Amino acid sequence: MSIVFEAVFIFACRVADVSLGTIRLLLIVKGRRIQAAIVGFFEVLIFINALGRVIGNLTVPAKLFAYAAGFACGNVLGSYLEERITTGYHTVYVVLSRDRADTLTARLREAGFGATVVPASGREGIRSMVMVTLERKTLQSALNAINREAPEAFVTVLDTKHRRGGVFANGK
């Protein structure tokens, strides 16, 4: 095999196995153990194939470079795929002044999101906290609405493993 072809093959293998590794970890976090094991099986097969081609001859810089570059690109591709294919929920917490909370809540509800407002106490006094649990695919839409309506708000986004009931933007 030519060195160029071998380097391209190593690069592609690393992109694939690192991307699969990202997906596997997400499956584990979501509690999908069987699917994670299946993905992990193929991840390791690809990884060993790439590693074997590099270890076989460490004096070829193109192979080492391809291995490292494939790892880096695999991280980028894996995180991109994670954003696109994983499902699930996030809970967004927005802390802001009480008068701004009413306006923000109205805008979020107009956009189809369920929003709950609770009183909160912060360093600067009484505040309000708006809580919104939403599907991952609608997160950016909600964040855009929050940024437009309350750019000064303190916002945190947490992964939500389980939810039951509530109002969601897609009507489910």
C-alpha positions in Angstrom: 0.0 0.0 0.0 1.3 3.5 -0.8 2.2 5.7 2.1 -0.4 8.3 1.0 -3.2 5.8 0.7 -2.2 4.3 4.1 -2.1 7.8 5.7 -5.6 8.6 4.3 -6.9 5.2 5.5 -5.5 5.9 9.0 -7.0 9.4 9.1 -10.4 8.1 8.1 -10.2 5.3 10.7 -9.4 7.7 13.4 -12.2 10.1 12.4 -14.6 7.2 12.4 -13.5 5.7 15.7 -13.3 9.0 17.7 -16.7 10.0 16.3 -18.1 6.6 17.4 -16.5 7.1 20.8 -18.4 10.3 21.2 -21.7 8.7 20.3 -20.9 5.7 22.6 -20.4 8.0 25.6 -23.6 9.8 24.9 -25.5 6.5 24.7 -24.0 5.5 28.1 -25.0 8.8 29.7 -28.6 8.3 28.3 -28.7 4.8 29.8 -28.6 3.0 26.5 -26.1 0.3 27.5 -26.8 -2.2 24.8 -26.5 0.3 21.9 -23.4 1.7 23.5 -21.8 -1.7 23.6 -22.6 -2.3 19.9 -21.1 1.1 18.9 -18.1 0.4 21.2 -17.5 -2.9 19.5 -17.1 -1.2 16.1 -15.2 1.7 17.6 -12.5 -0.6 18.9 -12.3 -2.7 15.7 -11.6 0.5 13.7 -9.2 1.9 16.4 -7.1 -1.3 16.5 -6.9 -1.3 12.7 -5.6 2.3 12.6 -3.3 1.8 15.5 -1.8 -1.3 14.1 -0.9 0.5 10.8 0.9 3.3 12.8 2.6 1.0 15.3 3.9 -1.2 12.5 6.2 1.6 11.4 6.7 4.6 13.6 9.3 6.1 11.4 6.8 7.3 8.8 5.8 10.9 9.8 2.8 10.9 7.4 1.2 8.0 9.4 1.8 9.7 12.7 0.4 13.0 11.4 -2.7 11.2 9.9 -3.3 9.4 13.2 -3.2 12.7 15.2 -5.2 14.7 12.6 -7.8 12.0 12.4 -8.2 12.2 16.2 -8.6 15.9 16.1 -11.1 15.8 13.2 -13.0 13.0 14.9 -13.6 15.1 17.9 -15.1 17.9 15.7 -17.2 15.5 13.7 -18.3 13.6 16.8 -19.5 16.7 18.6 -21.3 17.8 15.4 -23.0 14.5 15.1 -24.0 14.5 18.7 -25.8 17.8 18.2 -27.6 16.5 15.2 -28.7 13.0 16.0 -29.1 12.7 19.8 -32.5 13.2 21.3 -33.4 14.2 24.8 -34.2 17.2 26.9 -32.5 20.2 28.5 -33.7 22.3 31.3 -33.0 26.0 31.0 -32.8 28.2 34.1 -33.1 31.9 33.6 -32.5 34.3 36.6 -33.6 37.9 36.1 -35.5 40.7 37.6 -39.2 40.0 38.4 -40.6 42.5 35.9 -38.4 41.1 33.1 -39.5 37.5 34.0 -43.2 38.2 33.1 -42.2 39.5 29.7 -39.8 36.7 29.0 -42.3 34.1 30.1 -45.0 35.5 27.8 -42.6 35.4 24.9 -41.5 31.9 25.6 -45.1 30.7 25.9 -46.0 32.5 22.6 -43.2 30.5 21.0 -44.8 27.3 22.4 -42.5 26.6 25.3 -43.8 25.8 28.8 -42.3 28.1 31.3 -42.5 28.1 35.1 -41.6 31.1 37.1 -40.5 30.8 40.8 -39.3 33.5 43.2 -35.6 33.5 43.8 -33.2 35.4 46.1 -29.9 36.5 44.8 -27.0 38.7 45.9 -28.8 41.7 44.6 -32.2 40.9 46.2 -35.4 39.3 45.1 -35.3 37.9 41.6 -37.3 35.5 39.5 -36.2 32.2 38.0 -37.8 31.0 34.8 -37.5 27.3 34.2 -38.1 25.7 30.8 -37.7 22.0 30.0 -37.4 21.5 26.2 -36.3 19.1 23.6 -32.7 19.4 22.6 -33.6 20.3 19.0 -35.5 23.4 20.2 -32.8 24.7 22.6 -31.3 27.3 20.2 -34.7 28.7 19.5 -35.4 29.2 23.2 -31.9 30.7 23.8 -32.5 33.1 20.9 -35.8 34.2 22.5 -34.1 34.6 25.9 -31.2 36.6 24.4 -33.6 38.9 22.6 -35.9 39.5 25.5 -33.5 39.4 28.4 -29.8 39.7 27.3 -28.8 40.6 30.9 -30.2 37.4 32.4 -28.2 34.7 34.0 -28.8 31.5 32.0 -27.8 27.9 32.7 -28.6 24.9 30.6 -28.6 21.4 32.1 -29.1 18.0 30.5 -32.3 16.4 31.6 -32.3 12.7 31.8 -36.0 12.1 32.4 -39.2 14.2 32.2 -42.9 13.5 32.6 -45.8 15.8 31.7 -45.4 19.5 30.9 -45.8 21.7 27.8 -43.4 21.3 24.9 -43.0 23.3 21.8 -44.0 20.4 19.5 -47.2 19.7 21.4 -46.0 16.5 23.1 
